[in-house]
Amino acid sequence: MGSLALSRAEILDQPAPSIAGEVARIAREQLAPLAAGIDDGTVYPAEVLRAFGAVGAWGSHVPYEGPADLRCAIESTAAIGEVCGATAFMAWCQNTLVWYAANSTNLKLARRFGDAFSTGRVLGGTGLSNPMKSFFGIEKLKLKGKKVEGGYIVRGALPWVSNLGPNHYFGTIFEREDELGTVMFLADCSDPAITLTPCKPFLAMDGTGTYGVQFRDVFVPDELILADPAAPFVKKIRAGFILLQAGMALGVIKDCINIMDEVGSPLGHINRYLPQQPVHFRDLAAELEAETMALARDPYNEEETYWRKVIALRLRAGEASVAAAHAAMLHCGARGYLKSHRAQRRLREAYFVAIVTPATKQLRKMLADA
């Protein structure tokens, strides 16, 4: 697959609609048959993720001569999410990993991993759930690092990191034991001092390659350091980190609208008494999409008003996902209550959009503190 993948330069030359269109086609043809298995944990869609990467899904948001544009990445994630919310989450994980490497000032790291991540030849995720909570006073950092010659020794454990496997990478942050700040780095899952432990079954999305990760005195060489110190780097990438999640929400909302439309003919005579109709969510989705795309054009904007808009958008997107999935269930009635119907899967996926970091309650705290 690697030899067929577009290079980063070729991805940047592709018009956005062609990438999102190809992603949608792959989602319909290759991903749709796997969605139920991904949901129940019997399938991790590594080859489909690589297929998305081969058509440019993971490389369109790489900064080019300074600016970055997240619109195509979000469009592509939404196309995936319209078929499978769990895979849209993995798309966000991969896109975020690319975002980290592309923004690192460690040029050796960027050269080594840039194309590998952005083309999908190497898969991986993000371990920033705990750090993002810690930066806003919700948790303490779970990883500690000790400075040694040529790098750091890291120990600790992260309870949930997604889109992982034996040869995957992910970005995360540790606190220096000498209390001289925090450091962001790439963790190599093939390191024998790193242990991946399967998590207890989730309500949904068990095929997302989610593990507890134990660091037992892991040597992290300077070559894997994304940012030292981490704080300025996190401020630079934080809007992109959050905005890239919008694709998950938009995809789930769009398919919930599809579900309501599908039962319109047989159940429209009674569904018209429900307070929330497909037209309401079409208007809401269009509004959210327009706002997302406007913000996604300028992810390096340092103005506090911009940051507040990003937080508020993410909050609305999570709440809208749950509302749309709830409405889809009510429109379907008993048929949506069957395990074989995707309406109940969408409801479970929508709750994940609302609780994945930053969760609804954290977003509300961030808005209150901003």
C-alpha positions as CSV (number, residue, x, y, z in Angstrom):
1,M,0.0,0.0,0.0
2,G,2.9,2.4,0.8
3,S,4.1,2.5,-2.8
4,L,0.6,3.5,-3.9
5,A,0.2,6.3,-1.4
6,L,0.4,9.9,-2.4
7,S,3.4,11.8,-1.1
8,R,2.8,14.9,1.1
9,A,3.6,17.2,-1.8
10,E,1.2,15.3,-4.1
11,I,-1.5,15.5,-1.4
12,L,-1.1,19.3,-1.1
13,D,-1.6,19.6,-4.9
14,Q,-4.9,17.6,-4.8
15,P,-8.1,19.7,-4.8
16,A,-10.1,19.1,-1.6
17,P,-13.3,17.8,-3.2
18,S,-11.3,15.0,-4.9
19,I,-9.8,13.8,-1.6
20,A,-13.1,13.9,0.3
21,G,-14.9,12.3,-2.6
22,E,-12.4,9.4,-2.7
23,V,-12.7,9.0,1.0
24,A,-16.5,8.9,0.8
25,R,-16.2,6.2,-1.9
26,I,-13.8,4.1,0.1
27,A,-16.1,4.5,3.1
28,R,-19.1,3.2,1.2
29,E,-17.3,0.4,-0.5
30,Q,-14.8,-0.9,2.0
31,L,-15.7,0.5,5.4
32,A,-19.5,0.0,5.5
33,P,-19.3,-3.8,5.5
34,L,-17.0,-3.6,8.6
35,A,-18.9,-1.0,10.7
36,A,-20.8,-3.6,12.8
37,G,-17.6,-5.5,13.5
38,I,-15.7,-2.3,14.4
39,D,-18.5,-1.4,16.8
40,D,-18.5,-4.7,18.6
41,G,-14.7,-5.0,18.7
42,T,-14.1,-7.9,16.3
43,V,-12.5,-5.7,13.6
44,Y,-9.7,-3.1,13.7
45,P,-9.8,-1.6,10.2
46,A,-6.0,-1.1,9.6
47,E,-6.2,-1.6,5.8
48,V,-9.1,0.7,5.3
49,L,-7.2,3.4,7.3
50,R,-4.2,2.9,5.0
51,A,-6.5,3.1,2.0
52,F,-7.8,6.5,3.3
53,G,-4.2,7.6,3.7
54,A,-3.3,6.5,0.2
55,V,-5.8,9.0,-1.3
56,G,-4.7,11.9,0.8
57,A,-7.1,11.8,3.8
58,W,-4.3,12.2,6.4
59,G,-2.1,14.8,4.6
60,S,-4.3,17.7,3.5
61,H,-3.9,19.7,6.7
62,V,-0.1,19.6,6.8
63,P,1.1,23.2,7.0
64,Y,2.4,24.5,3.7
65,E,4.7,27.5,3.7
66,G,3.4,28.7,7.0
67,P,-0.4,28.5,7.0
68,A,-2.5,25.4,7.6
69,D,-6.1,24.6,6.4
70,L,-8.1,21.9,8.2
71,R,-11.2,22.0,6.0
72,C,-10.5,19.0,3.8
73,A,-9.4,16.9,6.8
74,I,-12.7,17.7,8.5
75,E,-14.7,17.0,5.4
76,S,-13.0,13.6,4.9
77,T,-13.6,12.7,8.6
78,A,-17.2,13.6,8.2
79,A,-17.5,11.4,5.1
80,I,-16.1,8.5,7.2
81,G,-18.3,9.3,10.1
82,E,-21.4,9.2,8.0
83,V,-20.6,5.5,7.6
84,C,-18.9,4.6,10.9
85,G,-18.4,6.9,13.9
86,A,-15.7,4.7,15.4
87,T,-13.6,5.0,12.3
88,A,-14.2,8.7,12.2
89,F,-12.7,8.8,15.7
90,M,-9.7,6.8,14.5
91,A,-9.4,9.3,11.6
92,W,-9.2,12.1,14.2
93,C,-6.5,10.1,16.0
94,Q,-4.4,9.8,12.8
95,N,-5.0,13.4,11.7
96,T,-4.0,14.6,15.2
97,L,-0.8,12.5,15.1
98,V,0.0,14.1,11.7
99,W,-0.7,17.5,13.2
100,Y,1.8,16.9,16.0
101,A,4.6,15.9,13.7
102,A,3.9,18.6,11.1
103,N,4.1,21.3,13.8
104,S,7.1,20.1,15.6
105,T,10.3,22.2,15.5
106,N,12.2,18.9,15.7
107,L,13.1,18.8,12.0
108,K,14.7,15.4,12.2
109,L,11.4,14.0,13.7
110,A,9.3,15.8,11.1
111,R,11.4,14.4,8.2
112,R,11.5,10.9,9.6
113,F,7.7,10.6,10.3
114,G,6.0,13.3,8.2
115,D,5.2,11.2,5.1
116,A,4.9,8.0,7.0
117,F,2.1,9.4,9.2
118,S,0.4,11.6,6.6
119,T,0.2,8.8,4.0
120,G,-1.0,6.2,6.5
121,R,2.0,3.9,6.1
122,V,2.4,4.2,9.8
123,L,-0.7,4.5,12.0
124,G,-1.2,5.9,15.4
125,G,-3.0,8.2,17.7
126,T,-2.9,10.7,20.5
127,G,-2.4,10.4,24.2
128,L,-3.4,13.9,25.2
129,S,-6.6,13.1,27.1
130,N,-4.9,13.2,30.4
131,P,-2.6,16.2,29.5
132,M,-5.5,18.2,28.2
133,K,-7.4,17.6,31.4
134,S,-4.3,18.5,33.4
135,F,-3.8,21.8,31.7
136,F,-7.3,22.9,32.7
137,G,-7.0,21.7,36.3
138,I,-9.1,18.6,36.1
139,E,-6.4,15.9,36.5
140,K,-2.7,15.6,37.3
141,L,-0.2,14.4,34.7
142,K,0.1,10.6,34.8
143,L,3.6,10.4,33.1
144,K,6.9,11.5,34.7
145,G,10.2,11.9,32.9
146,K,13.8,12.1,34.1
147,K,16.4,13.9,32.1
148,V,19.3,11.6,31.0
149,E,22.0,11.8,28.4
150,G,20.4,11.8,24.9
151,G,16.8,12.0,26.1
152,Y,14.5,11.1,29.0
153,I,13.4,8.1,31.0
154,V,9.6,8.0,31.3
155,R,7.4,6.1,33.6
156,G,3.7,6.0,34.4
157,A,0.5,4.8,32.8
158,L,-2.3,6.2,30.6
159,P,-5.7,4.5,30.9
160,W,-7.0,5.0,27.4
161,V,-5.1,5.7,24.2
162,S,-6.8,4.9,20.8
163,N,-5.8,3.8,17.3
164,L,-2.9,1.8,18.6
165,G,-1.3,-1.5,17.7
166,P,2.2,-3.2,18.0
167,N,3.9,-0.9,15.4
168,H,1.9,2.3,16.0
169,Y,3.0,5.6,17.5
170,F,1.2,8.2,19.5
171,G,2.0,11.7,20.9
172,T,1.7,12.4,24.6
173,I,3.2,14.5,27.4
174,F,5.1,13.9,30.6
175,E,6.0,16.1,33.5
176,R,9.7,16.5,34.3
177,E,10.7,15.1,37.7
178,D,12.9,18.1,38.3
179,E,9.8,20.3,37.9
180,L,11.2,22.2,35.0
181,G,8.1,21.9,32.9
182,T,6.5,19.4,30.6
183,V,7.7,17.6,27.4
184,M,5.7,16.3,24.5
185,F,7.1,13.2,22.7
186,L,6.2,10.4,20.3
187,A,5.8,7.0,22.0
188,D,6.8,3.9,20.0
189,C,4.4,1.1,20.8
190,S,7.0,-1.5,19.6
191,D,9.3,-0.5,22.5
192,P,9.6,-3.5,24.8
193,A,9.3,-1.2,27.8
194,I,5.8,-0.1,26.7
195,T,2.9,-2.4,27.4
196,L,-0.5,-2.2,25.7
197,T,-3.3,-3.7,27.8
198,P,-6.8,-4.2,26.2
199,C,-9.5,-2.1,27.9
200,K,-12.7,-3.5,29.4
201,P,-15.5,-3.5,26.8
202,F,-17.0,-0.2,25.9
203,L,-20.6,0.8,25.2
204,A,-19.5,1.2,21.6
205,M,-16.5,1.5,19.3
206,D,-14.5,-1.4,20.7
207,G,-12.6,-1.8,17.4
208,T,-10.8,1.5,17.8
209,G,-7.5,0.0,19.0
210,T,-7.9,1.5,22.4
211,Y,-5.5,0.3,25.1
212,G,-4.2,1.2,28.5
213,V,-0.5,2.0,28.1
214,Q,2.2,1.3,30.7
215,F,5.6,3.0,30.5
216,R,8.2,1.1,32.5
217,D,11.3,3.3,32.5
218,V,11.0,3.9,28.7
219,F,14.0,5.6,27.2
220,V,12.7,8.4,24.9
221,P,15.6,9.7,22.8
222,D,15.9,13.3,21.7
223,E,14.9,12.1,18.2
224,L,11.3,11.4,19.5
225,I,10.8,14.7,21.3
226,L,8.0,16.8,19.7
227,A,8.4,19.8,21.9
228,D,10.5,20.7,25.0
229,P,8.9,22.6,26.7
230,A,5.5,21.4,25.7
231,A,3.3,24.4,26.8
232,P,4.0,26.7,23.8
233,F,3.6,23.8,21.4
234,V,0.2,22.8,22.9
235,K,-1.0,26.4,22.6
236,K,-0.1,26.3,18.9
237,I,-1.8,23.0,18.1
238,R,-4.8,23.1,20.5
239,A,-7.3,24.7,18.1
240,G,-6.5,22.1,15.4
241,F,-6.7,19.3,18.0
242,I,-10.3,20.4,18.8
243,L,-11.5,21.5,15.4
244,L,-10.4,18.2,13.8
245,Q,-13.0,16.5,16.1
246,A,-15.8,18.3,14.3
247,G,-15.7,15.8,11.5
248,M,-16.9,13.1,13.9
249,A,-19.9,15.1,14.9
250,L,-20.8,16.2,11.4
251,G,-20.7,12.7,10.1
252,V,-22.9,11.2,12.8
253,I,-25.4,14.1,12.5
254,K,-25.7,13.6,8.7
255,D,-26.4,9.9,9.0
256,C,-28.9,10.5,11.8
257,I,-30.7,12.8,9.3
258,N,-30.4,10.0,6.7
259,I,-32.0,7.6,9.2
260,M,-34.9,9.9,9.8
261,D,-35.4,10.4,6.1
262,E,-35.4,6.6,5.5
263,V,-38.4,6.0,7.8
264,G,-40.2,9.1,6.5
265,S,-42.3,7.1,4.1
266,P,-43.6,4.3,6.4
267,L,-43.7,6.3,9.6
268,G,-44.1,10.0,8.5
269,H,-47.8,10.0,9.3
270,I,-47.0,9.5,13.0
271,N,-43.5,11.0,13.1
272,R,-44.8,14.4,12.2
273,Y,-45.9,14.7,15.8
274,L,-42.4,14.6,17.1
275,P,-40.9,18.0,17.9
276,Q,-37.6,17.5,16.1
277,Q,-37.8,16.9,12.4
278,P,-35.0,16.2,9.8
279,V,-35.3,19.7,8.4
280,H,-34.3,21.1,11.8
281,F,-31.1,19.0,11.9
282,R,-30.4,19.8,8.2
283,D,-30.4,23.5,9.1
284,L,-28.3,22.8,12.3
285,A,-25.8,20.7,10.4
286,A,-25.4,23.4,7.7
287,E,-24.9,26.0,10.4
288,L,-22.3,23.9,12.3
289,E,-20.5,23.0,9.1
290,A,-20.3,26.6,7.9
291,E,-18.9,27.8,11.2
292,T,-16.5,24.9,11.4
293,M,-15.1,25.6,7.9
294,A,-14.7,29.3,8.7
295,L,-12.6,28.5,11.8
296,A,-10.7,25.6,10.1
297,R,-9.1,28.1,7.6
298,D,-7.1,29.7,10.4
299,P,-6.0,27.2,13.1
300,Y,-3.0,29.2,14.2
301,N,-5.1,32.3,15.1
302,E,-3.9,33.4,18.6
303,E,-6.8,35.7,19.5
304,E,-8.7,34.7,22.6
305,T,-12.0,35.4,20.8
306,Y,-11.1,32.8,18.2
307,W,-10.2,30.2,20.9
308,R,-13.6,30.8,22.6
309,K,-15.3,30.3,19.2
310,V,-13.5,27.0,18.8
311,I,-14.5,25.8,22.3
312,A,-18.1,26.9,21.8
313,L,-18.3,25.2,18.4
314,R,-17.0,21.9,19.8
315,L,-19.5,22.1,22.6
316,R,-22.4,22.7,20.2
317,A,-21.3,19.9,17.9
318,G,-21.2,17.3,20.7
319,E,-24.6,18.3,22.0
320,A,-26.1,18.4,18.5
321,S,-24.8,14.8,17.9
322,V,-26.6,13.5,20.9
323,A,-29.8,15.4,20.0
324,A,-29.7,14.1,16.4
325,A,-29.1,10.5,17.4
326,H,-31.9,10.8,20.0
327,A,-34.3,12.1,17.4
328,A,-33.3,9.3,15.0
329,M,-34.1,6.7,17.6
330,L,-37.5,8.2,18.2
331,H,-38.3,8.5,14.5
332,C,-37.4,4.8,14.0
333,G,-39.4,3.6,17.0
334,A,-39.2,-0.1,17.7
335,R,-37.2,-0.9,14.6
336,G,-34.4,1.3,15.8
337,Y,-34.3,-0.6,19.1
338,L,-33.1,-3.8,17.3
339,K,-29.4,-4.5,17.7
340,S,-29.2,-4.9,13.9
341,H,-30.4,-1.3,13.2
342,R,-27.7,1.3,13.0
343,A,-29.9,3.9,14.8
344,Q,-28.9,2.5,18.2
345,R,-25.2,2.4,17.1
346,R,-25.5,6.1,16.2
347,L,-26.9,6.9,19.6
348,R,-23.9,5.2,21.3
349,E,-21.4,6.8,19.0
350,A,-23.0,10.2,19.6
351,Y,-22.5,9.9,23.3
352,F,-18.9,9.3,22.6
353,V,-18.6,12.5,20.6
354,A,-20.0,14.3,23.7
355,I,-17.6,12.7,26.2
356,V,-14.3,12.3,24.4
357,T,-11.7,14.8,25.6
358,P,-12.5,17.6,25.7
359,A,-15.9,16.4,27.0
360,T,-19.0,18.5,27.4
361,K,-18.3,19.2,31.0
362,Q,-14.7,20.2,30.3
363,L,-15.7,22.4,27.4
364,R,-18.1,24.2,29.7
365,K,-15.4,24.7,32.3
366,M,-13.0,26.0,29.6
367,L,-15.6,28.5,28.4
368,A,-16.2,29.6,32.0
369,D,-12.4,30.0,32.6
370,A,-11.6,31.7,29.2
